[in-house]
């Protein structure tokens, strides 16, 4: 089925209640039930692209060139800016080697680095929504994207002329902050007649209002790894989590843990700590909870929650742990309107331990081969590989 419209689950009140609900594999399968699955053949392409996104973090030009030589498609470095400033992210541009002279288009990759130092954090922190193309967008990211567009438009046009081609197939790629900047730069560059732009974002933060996100599905896709917190982290969702934490009554669990510790102590040192001591200690703990902790908890007040206005851009592809393996579905951008409190919410955002591991685990399960590696003999997916990744 095609993407469905956001369900009642996406409503503000239900979302805020579920912040601390355990989003287990059964819940994930159920919420993705009516979303279109992902063609598993896409994963090979995503593996190539996440490699290029990772190379944008290179410290030196030699490291970058070595990484480009290790890619399945070989690239010739054209431009590299290893340093970033607020609103001016680090990035590189490369030209694909071995392109046919008979082809009328020129393949170029434009990769933007994500957050790496304090200067990048300044761009991240400018979360205030500003007007952009009839909708709203992340202020700091709009500045970064327009900077990249303005800086390299003439260079890209010159490459078209020098090559004798008619157009550029421009692949904009990035991770995290780099993905966000690449998305806006891609939207801007796509307005130029000589450019056909496709943007691939990994772990992109919320940067566009819902209408803009849906408008640019044709050129922007955002890949989101399970509980990755960054695509869900806008000013509104951060505020909502803070309020939910203040409201959350953790005292029953604190009491349970205290009682477990006391019982273990009594069991291992019964001559020093009797059962009556456990009872007296628990009476003291209960009194402290009732007198000092519970009164400090903020009463539930769902009406005061902040409604998110910014979402991940374009076509959102959500890969998630389904309890048996990795599944993938297309999801509406509003699906990511709250932060998933999970043990993997940080690791899922990383490239090596997050997105690379995700794609490798998915393909090893798909091929039923624990030793599967990408590019090993350039194994082609069989006809059955056209099946989707969704159970």
Residue, then its C-alpha position, 0 to 999 in steps of 0.5 A: x500500500x502507499x503511504x497512509x495519512x498519520x493516524x490517531x497515534x500521531x495526535x498530540x495528546x497520544x504522542x505525549x502519553x506514549x513518550x515512555x511507553x516501551x515501543x517494542x517490536x510488536x508495536x513497531x510492526x503494527x504501526x508500520x502495517x499500512x506503510x509501503x515496504x522498501x525494496x531490498x535492492x535499495x540497500x546496496x545503493x544506500x551502503x554506497x551512499x553512507x560510505x560517502x557520507x562517512x568520508x565527509x568526516x575525513x580530517x585530511x585530503x589524503x584520507x578522503x582520496x583513499x576513501x574515494x578509491x575504496x568506494x565501489x564507484x570510483x570518484x575524482x576529488x574536485x573540491x574539499x573544505x575540511x573546516x567548518x564555520x557556523x552556517x558553513x559546513x565542511x564538505x567535498x565535491x567529487x566527479x565519478x571516474x570512467x563516465x561514458x563520453x556518449x552519456x549526456x549527463x555528468x555524475x557528481x557527488x556533493x557530500x556534506x559533513x555532520x556535526x564534528x566540533x563546537x562550531x557545528x553545534x552553533x548551526x545545530x542550535x539555531x532551531x527557530x523556524x523561519x519562512x522558507x518557500x511557502x512553509x517553515x524551515x530550521x533557521x541555521x540549516x537554511x543558512x547553511x544550505x543556501x551558503x553551499x548553493x551560492x558557493x558552488x553554483x558556478x563551479x558546477x556549471x563550469x564542470x558541465x561546460x568543460x565536460x561537454x555534457x548537457x546536465x549534471x546528475x547531482x547526488x547530495x549526500x550527508x549525515x546528521x547536520x550534513x544531511x540537513x544542509x545537503x537537503x536545503x542545498x539540493x532544493x536550491x540547486x534543483x531550481x537550476x535548469x542544468x541540474x538534476x538533483x537527488x538528496x540522500x539524508x542519513x539521520x537528518x534532523x527535523x528541518x522542514x514543515x510538513x507541507x514542505x517535507x511532502x512537497x520535496x519527496x521527489x528529490x529528497x529521501x531521509x533514511x532513519x535507523x530505528x530509534x535514532x533520536x536526531x530525526x525526532x529532535x526539534x525544539x518542540x519534541x525536546x520540550x515535550x520530553x522535558x515536561x514528560x520527565x517532570x510528570x513521570x511518577x518513577x516512585x513505584x520503581x524506585x521503591x521496588x529497587x530499594x526493597x530488592x536491595x534491602x531484601x538481598x542485604x537481609x538474605x546475605x547478612x541475616x545476623x546483622x540485618x533482620x526482616x524487621x529492619x527491612x520493614x522499618x527501612x521501607x517505612x522510612x522510604x515510603x514516608x520520604x517518597x510521600x513527603x518529599x518526592x511525590x509533591x514535587x512531581x508536576x501534575x499531568x497536563x497534556x494540554x500544555x504540550x508543544x506541537x512540533x512544526x518541523x519534521x525530517x525532509x522528503x520521503x522518509x524510509x524507516x528501518x527498524x528492529x521487528x523482533x526477528x530481523x530488520x524491516x523497512x517501510x516508508x513512513x510519513x514525516x509526522x511519524x517522527x514527531x516524538x523522541x523514542x526513549x531507548x537504549x539505542x537512541x544514540x548508537x542508532x544515529x552513528x554511522x559505524x555502529x548505527x547505519x552501517x551495522x543496520x544495512x549489514x545485519x539486514x542483508x545478512x539476514x536476507x541472504x541467510x549468510x552470516x558472512x555476507x559482505x557488500x561487494x564480495x564478488x559484486x553479488x547481484x540480488x536475485x529476482x526474489x530480492x525485489x520483495x520488500x523488507x517489510x514482514 
